[in-house]
């Protein structure tokens, strides 16, 4: 996980709960949460992730959890943000506030799943905007996403956050592809 972001964004620590592979239980779990609305599974897996994060002690100075924001159109269509739902479970075993208003997704993007790495990076240009810098100023923020493939989405979000003075970033995901 950390190797994926070396030299791309400055971060403190990174980790992934699962390795994402097609036709495995990791894919089934991700799809149940992301596409089938299994919010109980999201909360349950979140509690397990929170325990793992706490047990490593590598994230002890994290101040806030920040799930990758969805564009309002996608949020309305899906009915929930899967990363937020997992973060709620994380917060139950790794007690930190969840920040959902300080960063917004300003541009609707189509799914990244069919794009190559360069196309994914281009697709994420200027997608995130800081709306409440005070909420992030001086904080160590754990940015959380459900699945990280190329890392383009997380990188774009982290770059926006790191424009806020004295912020630090750590990165974690449910599954790393």
BELNORDA-V618674 format. One record per residue. N is the residue number from 1. RES is the residue in one small letter. PHI is phi in degrees with one decimal (* if undefined). PSI is psi in whole degrees, 0 to 359 (NA if undefined). OMEGA is omega as a letter, one per 20 degrees, with the letter a starting at -180 (none if undefined). Layout:
BEGIN
n;res;phi;psi;omega
N;RES;PHI;PSI;OMEGA
N;RES;PHI;PSI;OMEGA
END
This chain:
BEGIN
n;res;phi;psi;omega
1;x;*;308;a
2;x;-63.5;325;r
3;x;-61.4;327;a
4;x;-60.4;329;a
5;x;-108.4;358;r
6;x;-58.1;129;r
7;x;79.0;356;a
8;x;-100.2;314;r
9;x;-142.8;152;r
10;x;-82.6;125;a
11;x;-142.1;162;a
12;x;-88.3;309;a
13;x;-151.7;161;r
14;x;-148.0;159;r
15;x;-168.4;165;r
16;x;-137.5;143;r
17;x;-80.0;318;a
18;x;-129.4;158;r
19;x;-97.4;123;a
20;x;-83.5;122;r
21;x;-136.0;143;r
22;x;-64.6;147;r
23;x;60.7;33;r
24;x;-126.2;175;r
25;x;-64.0;330;r
26;x;-64.4;318;r
27;x;-64.9;317;r
28;x;-62.0;319;r
29;x;-64.5;313;r
30;x;-60.1;314;a
31;x;-67.1;324;r
32;x;-61.3;319;a
33;x;-75.1;308;a
34;x;-74.3;320;a
35;x;-111.5;345;a
36;x;-118.2;7;r
37;x;66.2;29;a
38;x;-81.4;80;a
39;x;-73.4;335;r
40;x;-65.6;317;r
41;x;-64.5;319;r
42;x;-58.7;314;a
43;x;-65.3;317;a
44;x;-64.0;311;r
45;x;-63.8;323;r
46;x;-57.9;319;r
47;x;-63.7;321;r
48;x;-66.7;318;r
49;x;-62.3;316;r
50;x;-58.2;318;r
51;x;-63.1;317;r
52;x;-64.2;316;r
53;x;-60.1;314;a
54;x;-64.7;319;a
55;x;-66.8;332;a
56;x;-74.3;334;a
57;x;62.2;7;r
58;x;-80.6;347;a
59;x;-119.0;17;a
60;x;-57.8;328;a
61;x;-93.1;12;r
62;x;-65.3;133;a
63;x;-94.4;327;a
64;x;-151.2;147;r
65;x;-97.0;135;r
66;x;-130.8;102;r
67;x;-70.5;142;r
68;x;-56.9;125;a
69;x;-71.4;147;r
70;x;-95.5;153;r
71;x;-66.6;143;a
72;x;-51.4;324;r
73;x;-63.8;315;r
74;x;-68.5;323;r
75;x;-62.7;317;r
76;x;-64.2;316;a
77;x;-63.7;314;a
78;x;-79.2;326;a
79;x;94.4;354;a
80;x;-167.4;164;r
81;x;-106.2;113;a
82;x;-60.4;324;r
83;x;-67.2;322;r
84;x;-63.9;316;a
85;x;-62.6;321;r
86;x;-67.9;320;r
87;x;-60.8;326;r
88;x;-59.9;318;r
89;x;-66.6;319;r
90;x;-57.8;314;a
91;x;-63.6;339;r
92;x;-74.1;336;r
93;x;-118.1;349;r
94;x;-131.9;77;a
95;x;-64.7;104;r
96;x;-143.2;148;r
97;x;-66.2;153;r
98;x;-106.1;125;a
99;x;-98.6;120;a
100;x;-122.4;358;a
101;x;-114.7;343;a
102;x;-76.3;338;r
103;x;-128.8;132;r
104;x;-126.1;155;r
105;x;-94.2;118;a
106;x;-95.5;343;a
107;x;-129.4;132;r
108;x;-75.1;129;r
109;x;-120.9;144;r
110;x;-68.9;168;r
111;x;-54.4;145;r
112;x;-87.3;349;a
113;x;-60.2;333;a
114;x;-101.1;8;a
115;x;-102.2;153;r
116;x;-83.4;177;a
117;x;-59.1;315;a
118;x;-64.1;316;r
119;x;-63.4;323;r
120;x;-63.8;316;r
121;x;-63.4;314;r
122;x;-60.6;321;a
123;x;-65.7;339;a
124;x;-100.2;5;a
125;x;-63.5;126;r
126;x;56.7;39;a
127;x;-88.7;331;a
128;x;-111.6;145;r
129;x;-136.3;141;r
130;x;-82.4;127;r
131;x;-109.9;344;r
132;x;-146.0;82;a
133;x;-62.9;328;r
134;x;-60.8;326;a
135;x;-68.3;339;a
136;x;-107.3;337;a
137;x;-52.9;125;r
138;x;73.9;9;a
139;x;-100.5;153;r
140;x;-97.5;115;a
141;x;-109.2;127;r
142;x;-93.3;106;r
143;x;-82.9;128;a
144;x;-121.9;133;r
145;x;-130.4;156;a
146;x;-70.0;304;a
147;x;-129.1;135;r
148;x;-116.2;122;r
149;x;-106.9;276;r
150;x;-80.0;335;a
151;x;91.0;4;a
152;x;-61.0;317;a
153;x;-65.4;310;a
154;x;-62.6;317;r
155;x;-59.4;315;r
156;x;-62.2;318;r
157;x;-65.8;314;r
158;x;-62.0;320;r
159;x;-61.2;319;r
160;x;-63.8;315;a
161;x;-63.5;318;a
162;x;-69.0;351;r
163;x;-73.2;343;r
164;x;-81.4;126;a
165;x;-56.6;144;r
166;x;58.9;22;r
167;x;-86.5;153;r
168;x;-126.6;151;a
169;x;-122.2;140;r
170;x;-126.1;159;a
171;x;-131.3;136;r
172;x;-144.9;151;r
173;x;-143.7;160;r
174;x;-64.8;310;a
175;x;-140.1;134;r
176;x;-105.7;121;a
177;x;-87.7;NA;none
END
